[in-house]
Amino acid sequence: MHCMSVTSVIKVKINVPFSQWAKDFDSELAAERHFEFGIKPLFRGVSTTDPSEIMIIHQHPEGAAGQFMGKYGEWIASHGVLLETAEVSEWSA
């Protein structure tokens, strides 16, 4: 059975400098954890008007993002991400 691939666009607030958050996001550990769920980061950036707002775009199998957050949500929050502020939309081609 073919699993549909979706693209997630996530806007969320952080309470650490973007450079610090980006270093964690780009780390080998984060790459391994994304790979575990088939999540491919496409973009991550910071708002030009609000340095506490970031955007992440991922491509992944349907359902993978929820599984990833279920397993690693606390780890993500421990790196300055305010999960309760997350706005997530999913897109298909």
Secondary structure, 3 states (H helix, E strand, C coil): CCCCEEEEEEEEEECCCHHHHHHHHCCHHHHHHHHHCCCEEEEEEECCCCCCEEEEEEEEECCHHHHHHHHHHHHHHCCCEEEEEEEEEEECC
